[in-house]
Amino acid sequence: MNSTVVVSGLTVRHRRRTALDSVDLDFGPGVHGLLGPNGAGKTSLIRVLATAAAPDVGRVELLGAEVGAASDHRARAGVRRRLGYLPQEFGHYAGFTVREFVGYVAWLKEMDGAGTAAAVERAVARVGLADRIDSRMRTLSGGMVRRVGIAQAIVNDPELLLLDEPTAGLDPEQRVEFRTLMRDLGEHATVILSTHLVEDVATACEGVTLIEAGRVAYRGTTRELAALGSDGDPYEYGGSPIERGYTLALRSHRAATAGVR
């Protein structure tokens, strides 16, 4: 597998708290789920991979370029043009139309001006908002705003797509459409989907990484995680096999690391 993302010894601290503790990971093309409890370190990892934050310690290579704390700013700028990023909470201009906002992000990514208009329309259509492309952002529902966030992340056809809780605010039908879109994008790009919704990972992702207290607790395929929970008690560990596998993997990791810290 050709790795799009390689991190080694990655440590991120927030004042006295260690958000990521010597993490080693790599990701290649396809759709990868990043699961874990709230506060596990998922957002910290996504922010580093998006070059929105620098690690305190460790090596980070994205799309063949070193983008750690000591890297050249031109390397980080070059990577940013080739990736898409949806943060857990993204800012937008309420007075912009959907077209203007997604176009503004395309401009920030230094996309070719000749093809930008078509790229904007294509991205907005892919998230099901073609009929609202000239609506002001302030008039959109929370779920629609989230879909605009996905559109701005994919407008440049990124080679690396990083999404932090992308289905927050989406209704069940929209979540199904989102998962289909992710699978389509994963055929030509590396997609990393950070979420606490096991169902999204089960239906959209091929691989899954479980983060617990800043460390990697489990890595495997979604099928392997579901198999892990195939015999678990649904009342104790969760309703679906993959939910049971998630709970069992977490508990196993906690037991293995108890007293280590």
DRENFI-840949 format. One line per field, with one value per residue (C-alpha): residue number from 0; x, z, y; residue in three letters. Coordinates in Angstrom, 1 decimal. Example, Ala and Ser with C-alpha at 12.3 -4.5 7.8 and 13.67 -1.06 7.14 Angstrom:
// DRENFI-840949
num	0_1
u	12.3_13.7
w	7.8_7.1
v	-4.5_-1.1
residu	ALA_SER
***
This chain:
// DRENFI-840949
num	0_1_2_3_4_5_6_7_8_9_10_11_12_13_14_15_16_17_18_19_20_21_22_23_24_25_26_27_28_29_30_31_32_33_34_35_36_37_38_39_40_41_42_43_44_45_46_47_48_49_50_51_52_53_54_55_56_57_58_59_60_61_62_63_64_65_66_67_68_69_70_71_72_73_74_75_76_77_78_79_80_81_82_83_84_85_86_87_88_89_90_91_92_93_94_95_96_97_98_99_100_101_102_103_104_105_106_107_108_109_110_111_112_113_114_115_116_117_118_119_120_121_122_123_124_125_126_127_128_129_130_131_132_133_134_135_136_137_138_139_140_141_142_143_144_145_146_147_148_149_150_151_152_153_154_155_156_157_158_159_160_161_162_163_164_165_166_167_168_169_170_171_172_173_174_175_176_177_178_179_180_181_182_183_184_185_186_187_188_189_190_191_192_193_194_195_196_197_198_199_200_201_202_203_204_205_206_207_208_209_210_211_212_213_214_215_216_217_218_219_220_221_222_223_224_225_226_227_228_229_230_231_232_233_234_235_236_237_238_239_240_241_242_243_244_245_246_247_248_249_250_251_252_253_254_255_256_257_258_259_260
u	0.0_1.3_0.8_-0.7_-0.3_2.6_2.9_5.5_6.0_3.3_2.7_0.4_0.0_-2.6_-1.0_-0.7_-2.8_-1.4_-3.9_-1.8_0.9_3.6_1.1_2.3_-0.1_-0.3_-3.1_-3.4_-6.1_-9.6_-12.0_-10.8_-12.8_-11.3_-13.3_-13.1_-14.8_-15.1_-11.7_-9.8_-7.6_-9.3_-9.7_-6.1_-5.0_-7.2_-6.0_-2.3_-3.1_-4.8_-1.7_-4.0_-1.9_1.7_2.8_5.0_7.0_7.1_7.2_4.3_4.4_1.5_1.3_5.1_6.0_7.2_4.9_6.0_6.7_10.1_9.0_9.2_5.9_6.0_5.7_2.7_1.1_1.7_0.0_-3.0_-3.7_-4.1_-6.2_-9.7_-10.7_-13.9_-13.4_-15.8_-17.0_-16.2_-16.6_-18.4_-19.7_-23.4_-23.9_-22.2_-24.3_-23.3_-21.7_-19.7_-18.5_-17.4_-15.8_-14.0_-12.5_-11.5_-9.7_-7.9_-6.7_-5.4_-7.4_-7.2_-9.6_-10.8_-12.3_-13.3_-16.9_-17.6_-15.8_-18.0_-21.2_-20.1_-19.1_-22.4_-24.4_-22.6_-23.9_-27.4_-27.6_-27.7_-31.1_-29.7_-26.4_-27.5_-29.1_-27.4_-25.7_-27.8_-30.9_-29.7_-30.6_-27.8_-27.8_-27.5_-24.6_-22.9_-23.3_-21.8_-18.9_-18.5_-18.7_-15.9_-13.8_-14.2_-14.2_-10.6_-11.0_-8.5_-6.0_-6.4_-9.8_-10.1_-13.6_-14.3_-17.8_-19.2_-22.6_-23.5_-26.9_-27.7_-30.9_-30.9_-31.5_-28.7_-26.3_-27.0_-26.2_-23.0_-21.8_-22.2_-20.3_-17.5_-17.2_-17.1_-14.4_-12.3_-11.8_-9.4_-8.3_-7.5_-10.5_-10.2_-13.5_-13.4_-16.6_-18.2_-20.9_-20.0_-22.7_-21.1_-17.8_-19.5_-21.2_-18.7_-15.3_-13.0_-10.5_-10.9_-8.6_-9.7_-8.2_-8.4_-6.8_-4.4_-3.2_-4.0_-6.3_-7.2_-6.5_-8.2_-10.9_-14.6_-15.3_-12.6_-14.1_-17.5_-16.2_-14.7_-18.1_-20.0_-20.5_-20.8_-23.9_-25.9_-27.3_-23.8_-21.7_-24.1_-26.8_-24.8_-21.7_-19.5_-20.7_-20.0_-16.6_-15.9_-16.8_-14.8_-11.7_-11.9_-12.3_-9.5_-7.1_-8.0_-7.4_-4.0_-2.9_-4.2_-1.5_1.0_0.6
w	0.0_-0.9_2.2_1.8_5.5_7.8_11.4_13.9_17.5_17.3_20.5_21.1_24.4_25.4_28.4_31.0_29.2_26.6_23.7_21.6_23.1_20.8_18.0_15.0_12.1_8.3_5.8_2.1_-0.5_0.6_3.4_7.0_10.1_13.2_16.3_19.9_22.9_23.3_24.3_23.0_20.8_17.4_16.7_17.8_15.2_12.4_13.1_12.8_9.6_8.2_9.1_11.3_14.3_14.8_16.8_19.9_19.1_16.1_12.4_10.0_6.3_4.1_0.3_0.3_2.1_5.7_7.5_11.1_13.4_11.8_8.2_5.6_5.4_1.6_2.1_4.3_1.8_-1.0_1.0_1.9_-1.8_-2.2_0.8_2.0_5.6_7.5_11.1_13.8_13.9_10.8_10.4_7.5_6.4_7.0_4.2_1.5_-0.8_-0.9_-4.3_-3.0_0.1_-1.6_-4.3_-1.6_-0.3_-3.8_-4.1_-0.8_-2.2_-5.2_-7.7_-11.4_-12.0_-15.3_-13.8_-10.4_-11.2_-12.6_-9.6_-7.2_-8.9_-9.0_-5.3_-4.2_-6.4_-4.9_-1.4_-2.7_-2.5_-6.2_-5.7_-2.8_-4.4_-4.5_-1.1_1.7_4.3_7.0_5.5_5.7_8.3_10.5_8.4_5.2_6.6_7.4_3.8_2.6_4.9_3.1_-0.3_0.5_1.6_-1.7_-4.1_-5.1_-5.6_-2.8_-2.6_1.2_2.7_6.5_8.0_11.7_12.8_9.2_9.8_12.8_12.0_9.0_9.0_8.3_4.6_4.2_6.2_3.8_0.8_2.6_3.1_-0.6_-1.5_0.8_-0.8_-4.2_-3.1_-1.5_-4.9_-5.8_-2.5_1.1_3.2_7.0_8.8_12.5_14.3_17.4_15.3_14.8_12.2_9.9_10.0_9.5_6.3_4.8_5.8_4.9_7.7_11.3_13.9_17.5_19.6_23.4_25.8_23.1_22.1_19.3_20.9_17.8_14.0_11.5_9.0_9.8_9.1_11.7_14.3_13.7_13.9_17.3_18.6_16.9_20.2_22.6_24.7_22.9_26.3_27.6_24.6_22.1_19.5_16.3_16.0_15.1_18.2_20.3_18.7_19.4_23.1_23.5_21.8_24.1_27.2_26.2_25.6_28.9_30.7_28.9_29.8_33.3_35.6_32.8_32.9
v	0.0_3.5_5.5_9.0_9.7_8.6_9.7_8.3_9.1_11.8_13.6_16.5_18.3_20.9_22.6_19.8_17.3_14.9_14.6_12.2_10.0_8.7_7.6_5.7_5.5_5.3_5.5_4.8_5.3_4.3_5.4_5.0_5.4_7.1_6.1_6.8_8.3_12.1_13.5_10.5_12.6_12.2_15.9_16.6_14.0_15.4_19.0_17.9_16.0_19.1_21.2_23.3_22.4_21.3_18.3_18.8_15.7_13.3_13.0_13.8_13.1_13.9_13.3_12.7_15.9_16.5_18.8_18.6_21.6_22.2_21.9_24.7_26.7_26.2_22.5_22.9_25.4_22.9_20.1_22.3_22.9_19.1_18.3_18.9_19.6_19.8_20.7_19.8_23.4_25.4_29.2_30.7_34.1_34.3_36.9_34.8_32.6_28.9_29.6_32.5_30.6_27.5_29.6_31.6_28.4_27.4_30.7_30.1_26.7_28.6_26.6_27.3_30.2_28.8_25.7_27.0_27.9_24.4_22.8_24.8_23.8_20.1_20.1_21.7_19.2_16.3_17.2_17.7_21.5_22.4_24.1_26.2_27.3_30.9_31.0_33.0_30.9_32.5_31.0_27.4_24.8_23.3_20.2_22.2_24.2_21.0_19.8_23.1_22.3_19.0_20.8_23.2_20.3_18.4_21.4_20.8_17.0_16.5_13.6_13.6_14.4_14.9_15.1_15.6_14.6_15.3_13.8_16.0_17.5_15.3_13.4_9.6_9.9_12.5_10.3_7.4_9.8_11.0_7.4_6.8_9.9_8.9_5.5_7.2_9.6_6.8_5.2_7.9_9.6_8.9_9.7_9.8_10.1_11.0_10.3_8.8_7.2_3.5_3.1_5.6_3.8_0.4_1.4_3.9_2.7_-0.2_0.3_1.5_2.9_3.2_5.9_5.8_8.3_9.5_6.1_3.6_1.0_-1.0_-1.2_-3.4_-3.7_-3.0_-6.7_-7.7_-5.3_-6.7_-10.2_-9.3_-8.5_-11.4_-13.3_-10.3_-9.8_-7.1_-5.8_-5.3_-4.4_-2.9_-3.8_-4.5_-6.7_-3.7_-1.8_-4.8_-5.1_-1.4_-1.8_-5.0_-3.5_-0.4_-2.5_-4.8_-1.9_-0.3_-3.6_-4.0_-0.5_-0.4_0.7_1.4_5.2
residu	MET_ASN_SER_THR_VAL_VAL_VAL_SER_GLY_LEU_THR_VAL_ARG_HIS_ARG_ARG_ARG_THR_ALA_LEU_ASP_SER_VAL_ASP_LEU_ASP_PHE_GLY_PRO_GLY_VAL_HIS_GLY_LEU_LEU_GLY_PRO_ASN_GLY_ALA_GLY_LYS_THR_SER_LEU_ILE_ARG_VAL_LEU_ALA_THR_ALA_ALA_ALA_PRO_ASP_VAL_GLY_ARG_VAL_GLU_LEU_LEU_GLY_ALA_GLU_VAL_GLY_ALA_ALA_SER_ASP_HIS_ARG_ALA_ARG_ALA_GLY_VAL_ARG_ARG_ARG_LEU_GLY_TYR_LEU_PRO_GLN_GLU_PHE_GLY_HIS_TYR_ALA_GLY_PHE_THR_VAL_ARG_GLU_PHE_VAL_GLY_TYR_VAL_ALA_TRP_LEU_LYS_GLU_MET_ASP_GLY_ALA_GLY_THR_ALA_ALA_ALA_VAL_GLU_ARG_ALA_VAL_ALA_ARG_VAL_GLY_LEU_ALA_ASP_ARG_ILE_ASP_SER_ARG_MET_ARG_THR_LEU_SER_GLY_GLY_MET_VAL_ARG_ARG_VAL_GLY_ILE_ALA_GLN_ALA_ILE_VAL_ASN_ASP_PRO_GLU_LEU_LEU_LEU_LEU_ASP_GLU_PRO_THR_ALA_GLY_LEU_ASP_PRO_GLU_GLN_ARG_VAL_GLU_PHE_ARG_THR_LEU_MET_ARG_ASP_LEU_GLY_GLU_HIS_ALA_THR_VAL_ILE_LEU_SER_THR_HIS_LEU_VAL_GLU_ASP_VAL_ALA_THR_ALA_CYS_GLU_GLY_VAL_THR_LEU_ILE_GLU_ALA_GLY_ARG_VAL_ALA_TYR_ARG_GLY_THR_THR_ARG_GLU_LEU_ALA_ALA_LEU_GLY_SER_ASP_GLY_ASP_PRO_TYR_GLU_TYR_GLY_GLY_SER_PRO_ILE_GLU_ARG_GLY_TYR_THR_LEU_ALA_LEU_ARG_SER_HIS_ARG_ALA_ALA_THR_ALA_GLY_VAL_ARG
***
